[in-house]
Amino acid sequence: MKLVSALIMLLLFWAGKVLAGDEPPTPASNREAIALVQSHADYVWTLVAAALVFFMQAGFAMVETGFTRAKNAVNIMMKNLMDFSLGSIAYWAVGFALMFGVSWAGLIGTSGFFLSDYIPGGDPWVLAFWMFQVVFAATAATIVSGAMAERTKFSAYLVYTVFVSALIYPIFGSWAWGGLFKGGGWLEQLGFIDFAGSTVVHSVGGWAALAGAIMLGPRLGKYAADGHIKPILGHNMPLAALGVFILWLGWFGFNPGSTTAANKNIAMIFLNTNMAAAAGCVMAMFTSWLKFGKPDIGMSLNGALAGLVAITSPCATVLPSSAVIIGAIAGVLVVFSVVFFERRGIDDPVGAISVHGVNGAWGTIAAALFHMEGFSIKVLGVQALGVVSCFVWTFVTALILFWVIKKTMGLRVTAQEEAEGLDLGEHGANAYPDFAVSAYAQK
């Protein structure tokens, strides 16, 4: 009886609407309502993903601080803080326009500086998309910080982080992603696959880090007079582990968020992201165990990050089984890569070059090798071209930038300041004022 009463009331309500001149909803209006809900969901998901990627700044700060010495903790926090603060301003003023403005010959954007094409009265979607892109720009810039830690002038750091966010990263990004708004970059037109940025974000940061580490030279005490490598241990591995867990979480915004759409496709991207990270971590542990005789915590942590970096390009175009293979290879690769660079006198305190540069390249090649639609030599060629062009553009421009800084304002602190710690010399601060600094930490 209650059901019958409810149906009668519904019919009376509808009849009243008709008598009053109100038409029942049409299929067209239903579609409009569904489209509006989908649009709002896309905004929310994209901005939530942007917030997750922003939180990765905290992860990078924790990893870098944990892998380095206590006397430089304040300096590292300041650098990561400025990465996003200065980087946001630089990307708003110049970077976004160079990356997504009207393309000139597929090489560089030419419009939208200071978001002038979109504010006021423009498409609000551009504002949500900008927020998602600025956190990517900050990621590329902060990768450089780790490889140049413990001996770089803070003033020099401020200069190069602006250039990375405003010029180096956006220009290469325009080649691969520029068509998302106006035009399209030359790599994108060739069919280059880099869904969330193994090359666009991570290799750009990694190759710039390589240039910076070469130009700086190794930390004092890293190499003996006969060239023998002397380990410089990080002061807080629990902090570094926390940073990796934060980064792992943030990557669930980094990769699935690159859909910029709230749809069911993000499920597989989530899965692929997680499985590659897990496989990378496990294989780095076993590789370090076999190579060094013990399962190394630093290598295991970097193995997880290497897997995450490698899957960032193919996360939407490979099957989960392939994601495991890609991550596993990344975990092995990062261990041998760290040893390779260290033996050639390139001092990278956190392994940023190996995690981001080398495994960014591997992940981009893997996008062709493991594509779910099958292997294509043409696609592999385009992927290889993208990897090489990224290295040439980023490494050369970064090397020139660091050379100019070195010859003008200076790139490296004095030997005395390095020995005492950058916290004191650069900031007049101490991260741990209630604890005594050991003699080892002063080396």
FENPE-V8891 format. One record per residue. N is the residue number from 1. RES is the residue in one letter. PHI is phi as a letter, one per 30 degrees, with the letter a starting at -180 (* if undefined). PSI is psi in radians with two decimals (999 if undefined). NEAR is the number of other ideal C-beta (glycine too) atoms within 8 Angstrom. Layout:
# FENPE-V8891
N & RES & PHI & PSI & NEAR
N & RES & PHI & PSI & NEAR
This chain:
# FENPE-V8891
1 & M & * & -0.67 & 4
2 & K & d & -0.64 & 5
3 & L & d & -0.74 & 6
4 & V & d & -0.74 & 7
5 & S & d & -0.71 & 8
6 & A & d & -0.69 & 8
7 & L & d & -0.68 & 8
8 & I & d & -0.77 & 8
9 & M & d & -0.66 & 8
10 & L & d & -0.73 & 8
11 & L & d & -0.71 & 8
12 & L & d & -0.69 & 8
13 & F & d & -0.75 & 8
14 & W & d & -0.72 & 9
15 & A & d & -0.69 & 8
16 & G & d & -0.68 & 8
17 & K & d & -0.73 & 9
18 & V & d & -0.80 & 10
19 & L & d & -0.53 & 6
20 & A & d & -0.07 & 6
21 & G & j & 0.05 & 5
22 & D & d & 2.21 & 6
23 & E & d & 2.55 & 6
24 & P & d & 2.75 & 7
25 & P & e & 2.46 & 5
26 & T & c & 2.83 & 7
27 & P & e & -0.62 & 5
28 & A & d & -0.76 & 6
29 & S & d & -0.56 & 8
30 & N & d & -0.74 & 9
31 & R & d & -0.69 & 8
32 & E & d & -0.71 & 8
33 & A & d & -0.75 & 8
34 & I & d & -0.73 & 8
35 & A & d & -0.64 & 8
36 & L & d & -0.76 & 8
37 & V & d & -0.76 & 8
38 & Q & d & -0.74 & 9
39 & S & d & -0.79 & 8
40 & H & d & -0.68 & 8
41 & A & d & -0.67 & 9
42 & D & d & -0.73 & 11
43 & Y & d & -0.88 & 11
44 & V & d & -0.83 & 9
45 & W & d & -0.75 & 14
46 & T & d & -0.71 & 15
47 & L & d & -0.61 & 11
48 & V & d & -0.75 & 10
49 & A & d & -0.69 & 14
50 & A & d & -0.68 & 14
51 & A & d & -0.68 & 9
52 & L & d & -0.74 & 14
53 & V & d & -0.65 & 15
54 & F & e & -0.68 & 10
55 & F & d & -0.36 & 12
56 & M & d & -0.43 & 16
57 & Q & e & -0.69 & 14
58 & A & d & -0.69 & 9
59 & G & d & -0.81 & 15
60 & F & d & -0.71 & 16
61 & A & d & -0.73 & 12
62 & M & d & -0.75 & 13
63 & V & d & -0.87 & 16
64 & E & d & -0.72 & 16
65 & T & d & -0.78 & 14
66 & G & d & -0.62 & 16
67 & F & d & -0.14 & 13
68 & T & c & -3.04 & 14
69 & R & c & 2.71 & 10
70 & A & e & -0.53 & 12
71 & K & d & -0.09 & 12
72 & N & c & 0.20 & 13
73 & A & d & -0.75 & 13
74 & V & d & -0.75 & 12
75 & N & e & -0.74 & 13
76 & I & d & -0.69 & 14
77 & M & d & -0.72 & 11
78 & M & d & -0.71 & 11
79 & K & d & -0.77 & 13
80 & N & d & -0.57 & 14
81 & L & d & -0.76 & 8
82 & M & d & -0.50 & 12
83 & D & e & -0.86 & 14
84 & F & d & -0.65 & 13
85 & S & d & -0.99 & 8
86 & L & d & -0.67 & 12
87 & G & d & -0.66 & 17
88 & S & d & -0.78 & 10
89 & I & d & -0.77 & 8
90 & A & d & -0.69 & 12
91 & Y & d & -0.62 & 15
92 & W & d & -0.74 & 11
93 & A & d & -0.75 & 9
94 & V & b & -0.86 & 11
95 & G & e & -0.83 & 15
96 & F & d & -0.67 & 15
97 & A & d & -0.74 & 13
98 & L & d & -0.52 & 13
99 & M & d & -0.69 & 15
100 & F & b & 0.13 & 13
101 & G & d & 3.14 & 15
102 & V & e & 2.15 & 9
103 & S & d & 2.40 & 16
104 & W & c & 1.91 & 8
105 & A & h & 0.42 & 6
106 & G & i & 0.26 & 12
107 & L & c & -0.55 & 10
108 & I & a & 2.49 & 9
109 & G & d & 2.63 & 17
110 & T & b & 0.11 & 8
111 & S & b & 2.85 & 9
112 & G & i & 0.38 & 12
113 & F & d & 2.44 & 9
114 & F & h & 0.44 & 6
115 & L & h & 0.50 & 12
116 & S & d & -0.44 & 7
117 & D & d & -0.18 & 7
118 & Y & b & -0.29 & 9
119 & I & b & 2.28 & 7
120 & P & d & 2.92 & 3
121 & G & i & 0.15 & 3
122 & G & d & -2.98 & 8
123 & D & d & 2.06 & 5
124 & P & d & -0.35 & 7
125 & W & d & -0.58 & 7
126 & V & d & -0.61 & 11
127 & L & d & -0.73 & 10
128 & A & d & -0.73 & 12
129 & F & d & -0.67 & 12
130 & W & d & -0.75 & 11
131 & M & d & -0.67 & 11
132 & F & d & -0.62 & 15
133 & Q & d & -0.57 & 12
134 & V & d & -0.56 & 13
135 & V & d & -0.48 & 14
136 & F & d & -0.75 & 13
137 & A & e & -0.71 & 14
138 & A & d & -0.62 & 15
139 & T & d & -0.80 & 16
140 & A & e & -0.70 & 15
141 & A & d & -0.69 & 15
142 & T & d & -0.35 & 15
143 & I & d & -0.65 & 16
144 & V & d & -0.60 & 15
145 & S & e & -0.74 & 16
146 & G & d & -0.74 & 17
147 & A & d & -0.39 & 15
148 & M & c & 0.31 & 12
149 & A & d & 2.68 & 14
150 & E & i & 0.05 & 10
151 & R & a & 0.16 & 12
152 & T & c & 2.41 & 13
153 & K & d & 2.40 & 11
154 & F & d & -0.68 & 12
155 & S & d & -0.69 & 7
156 & A & d & -0.66 & 12
157 & Y & d & -0.71 & 13
158 & L & d & -0.66 & 10
159 & V & d & -0.87 & 10
160 & Y & d & -0.47 & 14
161 & T & d & -0.55 & 16
162 & V & d & -0.77 & 11
163 & F & d & -0.65 & 10
164 & V & d & -0.78 & 17
165 & S & d & -0.56 & 16
166 & A & c & -0.49 & 12
167 & L & b & -1.03 & 11
168 & I & d & -0.90 & 14
169 & Y & d & -0.85 & 17
170 & P & d & -0.62 & 17
171 & I & d & -0.80 & 13
172 & F & d & -0.67 & 14
173 & G & e & -0.60 & 12
174 & S & d & -0.49 & 16
175 & W & d & -0.57 & 13
176 & A & c & -0.52 & 14
177 & W & b & -0.01 & 12
178 & G & e & -0.46 & 18
179 & G & d & -0.07 & 11
180 & L & d & -0.37 & 6
181 & F & b & -1.22 & 9
182 & K & b & 1.88 & 10
183 & G & j & -2.19 & 10
184 & G & l & 2.45 & 8
185 & G & d & 2.85 & 15
186 & W & d & -0.63 & 9
187 & L & d & -0.72 & 12
188 & E & e & -0.70 & 14
189 & Q & d & -0.43 & 9
190 & L & d & -0.19 & 8
191 & G & j & 0.37 & 8
192 & F & e & 2.31 & 11
193 & I & c & 2.02 & 14
194 & D & a & 1.32 & 14
195 & F & e & -0.85 & 13
196 & A & b & 0.04 & 13
197 & G & j & 0.61 & 13
198 & S & e & -0.74 & 20
199 & T & c & -0.85 & 17
200 & V & e & -0.72 & 15
201 & V & c & -0.99 & 15
202 & H & d & -0.80 & 20
203 & S & d & -0.61 & 18
204 & V & e & -0.85 & 17
205 & G & d & -0.72 & 19
206 & G & d & -0.74 & 17
207 & W & d & -0.57 & 15
208 & A & d & -0.65 & 16
209 & A & d & -0.69 & 18
210 & L & d & -0.80 & 13
211 & A & d & -0.76 & 14
212 & G & d & -0.73 & 15
213 & A & d & -0.67 & 13
214 & I & d & -0.80 & 9
215 & M & d & -0.60 & 11
216 & L & d & -0.73 & 13
217 & G & i & 2.93 & 7
218 & P & d & 2.84 & 9
219 & R & d & 2.67 & 10
220 & L & e & 2.32 & 9
221 & G & i & -0.02 & 6
222 & K & d & -0.63 & 9
223 & Y & b & 2.35 & 9
224 & A & d & 2.99 & 7
225 & A & e & -0.54 & 3
226 & D & d & 0.12 & 4
227 & G & j & -0.03 & 7
228 & H & d & 2.38 & 6
229 & I & d & 2.25 & 9
230 & K & c & 2.05 & 8
231 & P & d & 2.42 & 4
232 & I & c & 1.82 & 9
233 & L & d & 2.54 & 4
234 & G & d & 2.73 & 11
235 & H & c & -0.19 & 9
236 & N & a & 1.50 & 9
237 & M & d & -0.56 & 9
238 & P & e & -0.65 & 7
239 & L & d & -0.73 & 10
240 & A & d & -0.71 & 17
241 & A & d & -0.72 & 11
242 & L & e & -0.72 & 10
243 & G & d & -0.71 & 17
244 & V & d & -0.71 & 13
245 & F & d & -0.67 & 9
246 & I & d & -0.76 & 13
247 & L & d & -0.71 & 14
248 & W & e & -0.80 & 11
249 & L & d & -0.81 & 10
250 & G & d & -0.51 & 13
251 & W & d & -0.34 & 13
252 & F & d & -0.22 & 12
253 & G & c & -0.64 & 15
254 & F & e & -0.94 & 18
255 & N & d & -1.02 & 17
256 & P & d & -0.56 & 13
257 & G & d & -0.37 & 16
258 & S & d & -0.14 & 12
259 & T & d & -0.46 & 11
260 & T & h & 0.56 & 9
261 & A & b & 2.37 & 8
262 & A & d & 1.53 & 8
263 & N & b & 3.07 & 6
264 & K & d & -0.19 & 4
265 & N & d & -0.40 & 9
266 & I & d & -0.33 & 11
267 & A & d & -0.84 & 7
268 & M & d & -0.60 & 9
269 & I & d & -0.71 & 14
270 & F & e & -0.86 & 11
271 & L & d & -0.84 & 10
272 & N & d & -0.72 & 16
273 & T & d & -0.81 & 17
274 & N & d & -0.76 & 9
275 & M & d & -0.66 & 12
276 & A & d & -0.72 & 18
277 & A & d & -0.80 & 16
278 & A & d & -0.77 & 12
279 & A & d & -0.69 & 17
280 & G & d & -0.72 & 20
281 & C & d & -0.83 & 14
282 & V & d & -0.79 & 11
283 & M & d & -0.58 & 15
284 & A & d & -0.66 & 18
285 & M & d & -0.88 & 14
286 & F & d & -0.66 & 9
287 & T & d & -0.77 & 14
288 & S & d & -0.61 & 14
289 & W & d & -0.81 & 11
290 & L & d & -0.66 & 6
291 & K & d & -0.69 & 8
292 & F & c & -0.12 & 7
293 & G & i & -0.17 & 4
294 & K & b & 2.60 & 6
295 & P & d & 1.93 & 8
296 & D & d & 2.25 & 10
297 & I & d & -0.72 & 9
298 & G & d & -0.78 & 11
299 & M & d & -0.66 & 14
300 & S & d & -0.73 & 13
301 & L & d & -0.79 & 13
302 & N & d & -0.47 & 15
303 & G & d & -0.71 & 19
304 & A & d & -0.77 & 16
305 & L & d & -0.67 & 15
306 & A & d & -0.72 & 18
307 & G & d & -0.69 & 20
308 & L & d & -0.76 & 15
309 & V & d & -0.79 & 15
310 & A & d & -0.63 & 19
311 & I & d & -0.13 & 19
312 & T & d & -0.63 & 17
313 & S & d & -0.87 & 17
314 & P & c & 0.25 & 18
315 & C & e & -0.46 & 16
316 & A & c & -0.05 & 12
317 & T & b & 0.20 & 10
318 & V & b & 2.79 & 14
319 & L & d & 2.76 & 7
320 & P & e & -0.65 & 9
321 & S & d & -0.67 & 6
322 & S & d & -0.62 & 12
323 & A & d & -0.67 & 18
324 & V & d & -0.77 & 12
325 & I & d & -0.78 & 10
326 & I & d & -0.80 & 19
327 & G & d & -0.70 & 19
328 & A & d & -0.78 & 13
329 & I & d & -0.69 & 12
330 & A & d & -0.69 & 20
331 & G & d & -0.67 & 20
332 & V & d & -0.77 & 11
333 & L & d & -0.69 & 13
334 & V & d & -0.62 & 20
335 & V & d & -0.87 & 14
336 & F & d & -0.56 & 9
337 & S & d & -0.75 & 13
338 & V & e & -0.80 & 13
339 & V & d & -0.72 & 9
340 & F & e & -0.92 & 9
341 & F & d & -0.67 & 11
342 & E & d & -0.70 & 10
343 & R & d & -0.22 & 7
344 & R & c & 0.31 & 6
345 & G & i & 0.22 & 7
346 & I & c & 1.91 & 11
347 & D & c & 1.91 & 12
348 & D & b & 1.70 & 15
349 & P & e & -0.49 & 13
350 & V & c & -0.03 & 13
351 & G & i & 0.45 & 13
352 & A & d & -0.67 & 15
353 & I & d & -0.77 & 17
354 & S & d & -0.76 & 18
355 & V & d & -0.85 & 16
356 & H & c & -0.80 & 15
357 & G & d & -1.01 & 16
358 & V & d & -0.83 & 13
359 & N & d & -0.33 & 19
360 & G & d & -0.72 & 18
361 & A & d & -0.76 & 14
362 & W & d & -0.80 & 13
363 & G & d & -0.61 & 19
364 & T & d & -0.70 & 16
365 & I & d & -0.68 & 12
366 & A & d & -0.48 & 15
367 & A & d & -0.52 & 17
368 & A & d & -0.70 & 13
369 & L & d & -0.60 & 8
370 & F & c & 0.32 & 12
371 & H & e & 2.33 & 14
372 & M & d & -0.33 & 8
373 & E & c & 0.04 & 4
374 & G & j & 2.81 & 5
375 & F & d & 2.48 & 8
376 & S & b & 2.22 & 8
377 & I & d & -0.55 & 6
378 & K & d & -0.79 & 7
379 & V & d & -0.71 & 12
380 & L & d & -0.70 & 12
381 & G & d & -0.73 & 8
382 & V & d & -0.73 & 14
383 & Q & d & -0.78 & 14
384 & A & d & -0.70 & 9
385 & L & d & -0.72 & 11
386 & G & d & -0.73 & 14
387 & V & d & -0.81 & 13
388 & V & d & -0.77 & 8
389 & S & d & -0.61 & 11
390 & C & d & -0.79 & 15
391 & F & d & -0.84 & 11
392 & V & d & -0.87 & 8
393 & W & d & -0.90 & 11
394 & T & d & -0.86 & 15
395 & F & d & -0.77 & 12
396 & V & d & -0.84 & 8
397 & T & d & -0.67 & 10
398 & A & d & -0.69 & 15
399 & L & d & -0.74 & 11
400 & I & d & -0.77 & 8
401 & L & d & -0.85 & 12
402 & F & d & -0.61 & 14
403 & W & d & -0.77 & 9
404 & V & d & -0.77 & 8
405 & I & d & -0.75 & 13
406 & K & d & -0.68 & 10
407 & K & d & -0.26 & 5
408 & T & c & -1.38 & 6
409 & M & d & -0.22 & 8
410 & G & j & 2.44 & 8
411 & L & c & -0.54 & 11
412 & R & c & 2.54 & 10
413 & V & d & 2.95 & 10
414 & T & d & 2.82 & 6
415 & A & d & -0.67 & 6
416 & Q & d & -0.74 & 7
417 & E & d & -0.67 & 12
418 & E & d & -0.73 & 14
419 & A & d & -0.68 & 9
420 & E & d & -0.45 & 9
421 & G & j & 2.45 & 15
422 & L & d & -0.39 & 16
423 & D & e & -0.80 & 14
424 & L & d & -0.89 & 12
425 & G & d & -0.68 & 11
426 & E & c & -0.47 & 11
427 & H & b & -0.14 & 11
428 & G & i & 0.67 & 3
429 & A & b & 2.96 & 7
430 & N & b & 2.11 & 7
431 & A & d & -0.48 & 9
432 & Y & b & 1.25 & 8
433 & P & d & -0.35 & 5
434 & D & c & 0.08 & 3
435 & F & b & 2.48 & 6
436 & A & d & 2.50 & 3
437 & V & c & 2.23 & 9
438 & S & d & 2.81 & 6
439 & A & d & -0.62 & 5
440 & Y & d & -0.71 & 5
441 & A & d & -0.38 & 10
442 & Q & d & -0.16 & 10
443 & K & d & 999 & 8
